[in-house]
Amino acid sequence: MDSVSKILFVDDEPQMLTALQRVFRGKQFDVKLANSGSQGLEFLKEGPFDVIISDMRMPEMDGATFLAQSIELSPSSRRILLTGYSDQESTIRAINDGQVHQYLSKPWDNEKLRSVVESEIAEKIRIEEETPNQEEHLALQEQVTNVSQELASATMFMDMAKEELLSQYNTTIKVISNLIHMRVPTPREMNKDVVSHSVALAKLIKLDRKIITEIRNAARLFQLGKLNFEKELLSKAVQDMSKKEIEVYQDHPCLAADLLTPLNSLDYAAKLIRHQNENYDGSGYPDGLSRNKVPLGSRILRIVIDYHQIINGFYMRDSLGSKDALELMDKYSGNKYDPEILKLYRKLIIELQKNQVVQQDRLTHIDEIKEGDIVNRDLFSHDGILLIAKGMPLNSSLITKLSLIESRSHKVLNIFIKEVEPQE
């Protein structure tokens, strides 16, 4: 791409414009930044642009309206829309009325955005070179735009359906997990740490993303089989259990796997849960598997779960500190635990203790939230019931329901909203 390509970015948030500008540094790009649709139209009156990239949600004039009006001023421009998950209807309108060639979800991937823009510029150049006559060029441009619209619309519907199914699937798992935690008396932070540590350890081992998802699901549901326990057994340390109680206790992974059998999508997670108490040397249960015959995800769960059970007093009468717990587990390296994974976990614990993770969010309340805000931490009622799962976008219906819950309980809900972080 030897010639200079003119790109117009339109977004009402200055940090977003700055982030977009950083992606397109270089002599081959002439970038203009507009903080509103109106300012964008003023720039277009000065001359056409090769590519126009607009945010969907803007005050006064949204992205769909701006892109539709941009057609008259710069008909041959390639138009790209940046949209959030909750902008479905507006996105459809932009594709239909604004002749959008591509759309990208926020937050965007810098490399993908640059690749899409370069591809659109190349397509614009190809059309211009093949059709030097202006009338022919505009006619071909219209044909290409119509095809692009159809493809963008079809892709958008597929993406939205996939995101909605995935969101509902994750929320269902979190709801089941929350029911477990309401019944099984383990600290909520422990349950969260079992999940986050299992995922972090899987990433250290560089496992496939799909396997990591299965490990995350298994970590959320590893105590599902304990729902059948008597209340007295739930509160007992393993050290204090009778022989009969230990038999019941040891059956909980199999019971959990059986409960998950009807859910095909959780088939592999159920397998990991079933084998969470297998020992590396083959002396564990339920199937006496050893070494690599024990699923890698189950070997990860065995180490992470045991560590948290030890430091929270669920194996012995007295809980141990982190250092003592790791030293105790080291004694069973090669026996209960995979030695290499245990070494990695020790390093992970030390690193996590050095660097406490800072949440990129802000605390807000019901009268301050707005449609499109993303919940950055699981939102629970004061009774411990999961109301909204982390990552869910807020819409008017959810906001109304939260307001009613506050009114009925006479207690303020602390809602953590994800901060918009500029892309690097």
Phi, psi and omega in degrees: 000090187278320183284164179276130180257132181269127181235134177247123176254133179233118179200141182277354180257116184303322182293330177290318178298319179297318179296318178295318180299322180297325182295330187245040172289144178138156184292339184281355181238134172249104190257133173243141181244126178239133183267009177197163177297322180297316179294324177299318179294325177296318177297321182292331177294336179281343180157160184286161176239153177288317182225137174241125179241122184231142170287154179279310186272107175217146178290160178069298180228117181279174185298323181297315180294315180300313183295324178297319180286337181288340184299317182294323183279329183215072189297331184269001179295148172268126186253131181234134181250133172260124188222153175264169183301326187273006184261033189301307184297318180294324179295318177299318179296320180295320180295319183284314187265329186263006180049054180284130180271327180215154169224146180230142179278146174265143356288143184271163172264124186303315182295319180294317180300313181296319179297317179297315180297314180297323178294319179292322177296316179298321179294320179296316179296319181299315181297317182294322181289325182279339182229079182294332178290130186299317181294317178297320180300313181293324179294315179294321179301319180295319179297314180297320180298318180298317178295317180299320179299315181298317179294316180296320180295315180297317179297318181298315180297320178295316180296317181295318179297318179296315181296320181293317178297316180296319180296315179295321180298312180295321179295320178300316179297319180293324178295315178299316179300319180295322177297321177299314185290334176288333182266319184266121189281063174251146180302139182301322180295326178297315180298319178295319182292325177301318180292308185294322179291321179297317179293316180298320179293319178298322178291324177299324180282352179065047177283160178299146184302322180294321178294321178299320178298318179295320178295320177300314180296318179296321179294327178290330189247013188296341180258012183305320182292347180279353180298338181273355183288149169293152183303321182296322181291325181299328185265001182271141170286148181304324181300332184263002183281146174284171180301318180294320180294323178295323177298318177295316182299316183291346181273350188295326177296321179292320179297318178298314180299321179294320180296329182271356183306318181293343183264096183302326183292342180251020184299314182288322177299321178298322178296317179297320179294317181304322187258019183294341181248018172287145177262150182299328182269004176091005183267006183270196182220159013268345190247002178063032178288154180225158175044233186288352175285339173282125180308139183303321178298324178290324177294324176294312180300319182303315183289311184294315181296314180300316180303312183287328176293323181292313184286346179254006173077029179260352174258317180241165182300321182252138177284154178249156173287168183303313182298313180294323179297316180294322178295320177297317181293327178301329180295338182253014177296129183087345177259287176278323193245146172295118186302318183291319180291323179296320177299316179297321182292322176301314179298320180296316180299315180299318181293319180294325179289332177285318186242096176288132182288131178262125180290131176271072180208177178227144177280129179219177182230173191303325183279357182252345183280160180218164179303138179095342176299144180255127177287123187261351174222147176308132180258119181248150172286172179289351175265003178087013180269133179291121179263311180220132180279150177305138177095352181280134174281145180272137172237177185298324181295314180295319180297319178297317180296319179296321179297320178294320179298317178299316183297319183287324183273342184059029178230139183282135175270130176269110186250125179260119183256137181294130176281140176286121183251122180303142178285141177269000000 
